Amino acid sequence: AFGHGAALARLVQFSGALARCTLRFWNDFMKEWFADGAVVRLQLWKDNQTAECKSFEITMPVIPRFFLATSQSGVRGMSLGLDDAIENPTTAHHAEIRTSAAQWVYRYVTGYTVILRGQIHARLSMAPPPPGASAQLAAAGAPIRIEEIR
């Protein structure tokens, strides 16, 4: 159930799976980690200069290619750091996570590290068990998927 850290744990698991190199992997990754219609929104600033802000909206068909291009550009690993993350259930099957600060860390094969810093707001959903599902299936819970990260 949401509200006890399930959505937050899923976002941390997502962080651990971010360094792969094939389009097939990323297409399968999408099915496991993202809800239909999911979107990743990024706002990037140059040295905290808001005049140089660029916004990107990465939609469902493009998300696998975004991660593939990232991994093929020499990124050997990515991870998320979530500071003061709070999980807030919005319905029985939806939750939001907000952080006071976060880091999306890219580690390159050259030894360089690039860190994107800011806040993260994520919406996650859990499909309800199908009608007539066994108590065991209902207790196991449904997969938690990302609807939006911004």
Rosetta silent file (secondary structure, phi, psi, omega in degrees, C-alpha in Angstrom):
SEQUENCE: AFGHGAALARLVQFSGALARCTLRFWNDFMKEWFADGAVVRLQLWKDNQTAECKSFEITMPVIPRFFLATSQSGVRGMSLGLDDAIENPTTAHHAEIRTSAAQWVYRYVTGYTVILRGQIHARLSMAPPPPGASAQLAAAGAPIRIEEIR
SCORE:     score description
SCORE:     0.000 S_00000001
   1 L     0.000  148.735  177.842    0.000    0.000    0.000 S_00000001
   2 L   -73.609  157.181  179.731    1.110    3.524   -0.634 S_00000001
   3 L    98.857   -8.494  179.638    2.053    5.734    2.269 S_00000001
   4 L  -118.354   20.429  176.483    4.461    3.228    3.786 S_00000001
   5 L    95.571    2.730 -177.419    7.360    3.812    1.424 S_00000001
   6 H   -64.278  -42.813  179.711    6.350    1.493   -1.441 S_00000001
   7 H   -68.483  -40.568  178.485    6.490    4.249   -4.081 S_00000001
   8 H   -63.661  -43.227  177.833    9.749    5.592   -2.679 S_00000001
   9 H   -61.528  -38.499  179.661   11.296    2.104   -2.676 S_00000001
  10 H   -66.049  -39.231  178.312   10.236    1.658   -6.309 S_00000001
  11 H   -66.161  -36.323  176.415   11.892    4.956   -7.310 S_00000001
  12 H   -67.486  -40.384  175.906   15.124    3.850   -5.597 S_00000001
  13 H   -61.188  -39.958  177.020   14.960    0.505   -7.465 S_00000001
  14 H   -56.504  -43.114  179.122   14.526    2.503  -10.694 S_00000001
  15 H   -57.537  -38.920 -177.210   17.769    4.307   -9.909 S_00000001
  16 H   -73.494  -11.893 -175.650   19.621    1.014   -9.691 S_00000001
  17 L  -106.859   15.642 -169.213   18.497   -0.107  -13.150 S_00000001
  18 L   -89.268   11.614 -176.276   19.605    2.948  -15.151 S_00000001
  19 L  -126.549   77.514  179.110   22.800    1.774  -16.874 S_00000001
  20 L  -130.285  167.295 -169.297   22.049   -0.504  -19.804 S_00000001
  21 L  -129.814   15.053  178.962   22.946   -0.372  -23.493 S_00000001
  22 L  -126.093  147.079  178.825   20.376   -1.991  -25.810 S_00000001
  23 H   -63.158  -37.030  177.913   17.110   -0.690  -27.216 S_00000001
  24 H   -59.502  -45.133  177.608   15.455   -4.038  -26.436 S_00000001
  25 H   -56.469  -47.661 -175.553   16.470   -3.651  -22.785 S_00000001
  26 H   -68.412  -33.458  175.026   15.026   -0.119  -22.677 S_00000001
  27 H   -65.858  -42.782  175.888   11.762   -1.175  -24.358 S_00000001
  28 H   -65.467  -38.939  177.618   11.380   -3.973  -21.774 S_00000001
  29 H   -56.549  -43.240 -179.671   12.419   -1.502  -19.071 S_00000001
  30 H   -59.761  -43.032 -178.757    9.532    0.766  -20.103 S_00000001
  31 H   -63.691  -35.439 -177.938    7.001   -2.030  -19.668 S_00000001
  32 H   -81.100  -37.974 -168.382    8.282   -2.783  -16.170 S_00000001
  33 H  -104.406  -24.109 -172.892    8.890    0.715  -14.830 S_00000001
  34 E  -118.526  141.052  175.469    6.571    3.164  -16.636 S_00000001
  35 E   -76.113  158.311  174.448    2.789    3.419  -16.888 S_00000001
  36 E   -56.688  136.763  179.257    1.116    3.903  -20.267 S_00000001
  37 E    79.290   11.738 -177.905    1.340    7.570  -21.224 S_00000001
  38 E   -62.718  157.574  178.893    4.276    8.242  -18.876 S_00000001
  39 E  -145.333  143.199  173.001    6.371   11.372  -19.289 S_00000001
  40 E  -114.996  122.952  179.245    9.764   12.563  -18.033 S_00000001
  41 E  -113.229  127.984  178.637   10.102   16.340  -17.783 S_00000001
  42 E  -123.424  140.083  169.994   13.508   17.942  -17.348 S_00000001
  43 E  -122.302  122.729 -178.376   14.450   21.588  -16.906 S_00000001
  44 E  -116.484  134.684  177.239   18.120   22.332  -17.325 S_00000001
  45 E  -118.384  150.384  173.741   19.842   25.602  -16.444 S_00000001
  46 E   -90.774  112.209  177.284   23.341   26.740  -17.209 S_00000001
  47 L    49.354   45.556  177.873   25.023   27.472  -13.882 S_00000001
  48 L    62.077   20.744  177.354   21.701   28.350  -12.213 S_00000001
  49 E   -91.472  106.615 -175.626   20.978   31.086  -14.795 S_00000001
  50 E   -65.694  -21.450  177.394   17.221   30.936  -15.310 S_00000001
  51 E   -65.683  -22.752 -178.614   17.554   32.943  -18.537 S_00000001
  52 E  -103.370   24.951 -178.731   19.296   29.904  -20.018 S_00000001
  53 E   -73.102  134.436  174.181   16.619   27.408  -18.931 S_00000001
  54 E  -124.019  129.924  179.746   15.729   24.673  -21.404 S_00000001
  55 E  -106.422  139.969  179.216   12.708   22.467  -20.830 S_00000001
  56 E  -129.779  134.346  173.850   12.361   18.968  -22.233 S_00000001
  57 E  -118.685  111.769 -176.348    9.283   16.752  -22.231 S_00000001
  58 E  -104.390  111.904 -174.016   10.202   13.156  -23.004 S_00000001
  59 E   -94.749  172.413 -172.391    7.095   11.128  -23.796 S_00000001
  60 L   -46.701  -50.335 -177.119    6.432    7.405  -23.784 S_00000001
  61 L   -67.468  -22.144 -174.243    7.646    6.517  -27.304 S_00000001
  62 L   -96.136  -22.442 -175.385   10.875    8.489  -26.830 S_00000001
  63 H   -54.534  -45.503  179.427   11.835    7.491  -23.257 S_00000001
  64 H   -60.966  -39.362  179.695   13.558    4.190  -24.263 S_00000001
  65 H   -70.332  -33.157  175.965   15.610    5.996  -26.910 S_00000001
  66 H   -59.761  -49.588  179.970   16.489    8.768  -24.441 S_00000001
  67 H   -68.559  -36.962  177.390   17.978    6.227  -22.036 S_00000001
  68 H   -63.092  -48.749  179.671   19.621    4.269  -24.874 S_00000001
  69 H   -61.229  -38.123  177.903   21.269    7.409  -26.320 S_00000001
  70 H   -62.900  -47.392 -177.874   22.399    8.375  -22.832 S_00000001
  71 H   -69.532  -31.331  179.642   23.978    4.985  -22.176 S_00000001
  72 H   -78.530  -12.271 -179.049   25.579    4.883  -25.650 S_00000001
  73 L   -86.467   13.563  177.259   27.153    8.321  -25.176 S_00000001
  74 L   103.794    4.087  177.025   29.665    6.917  -22.730 S_00000001
  75 E   -77.327  122.659  178.773   27.584    6.844  -19.565 S_00000001
  76 E   -97.884  -11.826  178.316   28.572    3.737  -17.640 S_00000001
  77 E  -168.140  147.325  174.990   26.164    4.340  -14.793 S_00000001
  78 E  -133.000  149.876  175.135   23.358    6.577  -13.593 S_00000001
  79 E  -153.124  159.841  176.224   21.784    6.904  -10.185 S_00000001
  80 E  -112.423  136.976  170.212   19.316    9.060   -8.305 S_00000001
  81 E  -113.354  126.771 -175.757   19.913   10.571   -4.902 S_00000001
  82 E  -117.140  112.529 -179.959   16.738   11.630   -3.099 S_00000001
  83 E   -97.241  131.604  177.893   17.080   14.009   -0.148 S_00000001
  84 L    52.102   43.882 -179.150   14.199   14.338    2.324 S_00000001
  85 L   -70.562  135.943  178.550   11.871   12.377    0.044 S_00000001
  86 E  -123.807  127.087  175.973    8.242   12.317    1.134 S_00000001
  87 E   -97.376  127.368 -179.234    5.703    9.823   -0.208 S_00000001
  88 E  -125.822  110.416  176.282    2.134   11.071   -0.241 S_00000001
  89 E   -65.923  130.102  177.892   -0.699    8.707   -1.239 S_00000001
  90 E  -100.797  -28.648  171.566   -3.164   10.643   -3.407 S_00000001
  91 E  -146.425 -176.914  178.711   -5.607    7.734   -3.879 S_00000001
  92 L   -63.858  -24.650 -174.562   -5.554    4.037   -2.977 S_00000001
  93 L  -121.734   13.957  179.521   -3.610    3.342   -6.182 S_00000001
  94 E  -138.840  146.298  176.689   -1.605    6.552   -6.723 S_00000001
  95 E  -145.923  156.326  174.067    1.161    8.320   -4.840 S_00000001
  96 E  -119.167  146.256  173.434    3.424   11.314   -5.279 S_00000001
  97 E  -120.939  131.753  175.399    7.017   11.659   -4.165 S_00000001
  98 E  -127.831  143.744  177.624    8.580   15.058   -3.575 S_00000001
  99 L  -121.589  152.571  172.845   12.122   15.813   -2.535 S_00000001
 100 L   -76.897  -29.540  177.188   13.690   18.929   -1.072 S_00000001
 101 E  -157.454  151.918  178.482   16.738   18.197   -3.227 S_00000001
 102 E  -149.174  160.148  176.782   17.808   15.447   -5.581 S_00000001
 103 E  -133.802  130.019  171.450   20.778   14.473   -7.698 S_00000001
 104 E  -108.513  108.405 -170.848   20.713   12.577  -10.990 S_00000001
 105 E  -101.722  127.371  175.351   24.304   11.388  -11.324 S_00000001
 106 E  -110.028  123.012  176.601   25.837   10.343  -14.652 S_00000001
 107 E  -109.686  122.457 -175.610   29.179    8.489  -14.454 S_00000001
 108 E   -97.616  156.420  178.990   31.093    8.353  -17.745 S_00000001
 109 L   -63.493  -21.634  179.140   33.647    5.814  -18.960 S_00000001
 110 L   -76.229   -9.721 -177.062   36.162    8.685  -19.166 S_00000001
 111 L   100.543  -12.560  178.037   35.998    9.108  -15.400 S_00000001
 112 L   -71.445  152.321  173.965   33.928   12.292  -15.549 S_00000001
 113 E  -128.380  130.329  175.978   30.840   12.650  -13.403 S_00000001
 114 E  -115.278  130.320 -177.958   27.952   14.972  -14.279 S_00000001
 115 E  -120.448  120.194  172.375   25.427   15.754  -11.571 S_00000001
 116 E   -92.146  126.850 -177.664   22.022   17.270  -12.289 S_00000001
 117 E  -117.567  146.014  177.637   20.692   18.902   -9.120 S_00000001
 118 E   163.000 -163.865  176.441   17.203   20.057   -8.264 S_00000001
 119 L   -98.026  154.368  173.940   13.961   18.826   -6.843 S_00000001
 120 L  -120.757  135.372  171.097   12.124   15.746   -8.046 S_00000001
 121 E  -124.666  119.791 -178.423    8.384   15.342   -8.163 S_00000001
 122 E  -125.727  141.539  173.124    7.274   11.876   -9.245 S_00000001
 123 E  -113.854  130.484 -179.845    3.829   10.353   -9.653 S_00000001
 124 E  -126.813  154.350  179.902    3.514    6.574   -9.410 S_00000001
 125 E  -135.006  156.221  177.490    0.566    4.231   -9.778 S_00000001
 126 E  -130.338  123.321  179.130   -0.335    0.708   -8.779 S_00000001
 127 L   -68.131  136.797  176.999   -2.960   -1.206  -10.740 S_00000001
 128 L   -68.317  153.704  177.139   -5.706   -2.556   -8.491 S_00000001
 129 L   -61.481  146.383  179.423   -5.983   -6.357   -8.306 S_00000001
 130 L   -63.457  152.235  177.880   -8.400   -7.741  -10.903 S_00000001
 131 L   -56.359  136.361  179.230  -11.936   -8.501   -9.715 S_00000001
 132 L    79.382    9.741  179.546  -12.085  -11.942   -8.136 S_00000001
 133 L   -65.495  148.301  178.878   -8.315  -12.080   -7.577 S_00000001
 134 L   -64.595  157.492  178.375   -7.159  -14.480   -4.910 S_00000001
 135 H   -60.644  -35.474  179.989   -6.281  -13.063   -1.507 S_00000001
 136 H   -65.174  -43.894  178.841   -2.659  -14.084   -2.129 S_00000001
 137 H   -65.471  -43.543  179.462   -2.506  -12.133   -5.410 S_00000001
 138 H   -62.862  -38.993 -179.779   -4.199   -9.119   -3.841 S_00000001
 139 H   -69.810  -31.886 -179.340   -1.778   -9.215   -0.890 S_00000001
 140 H   -67.217  -25.009  179.546    1.243   -9.429   -3.205 S_00000001
 141 L    80.882  157.797  179.931    0.256   -6.109   -4.708 S_00000001
 142 L   -93.004  162.310  177.409    0.431   -4.958   -8.274 S_00000001
 143 L   -60.275  143.006  176.088    3.500   -3.570   -9.978 S_00000001
 144 E   -97.291  127.978 -177.139    4.212    0.050   -9.188 S_00000001
 145 E  -125.477  150.399  179.619    4.875    2.119  -12.302 S_00000001
 146 E   -81.763  128.856  173.934    6.074    5.663  -12.894 S_00000001
 147 E   -96.153  -37.372 -177.385    3.546    8.002  -14.496 S_00000001
 148 E  -156.603  140.555  168.520    5.634   11.151  -14.394 S_00000001
 149 E  -127.691  130.265  174.322    9.001   12.393  -13.209 S_00000001
 150 L  -144.136    0.000    0.000    9.757   16.090  -13.223 S_00000001
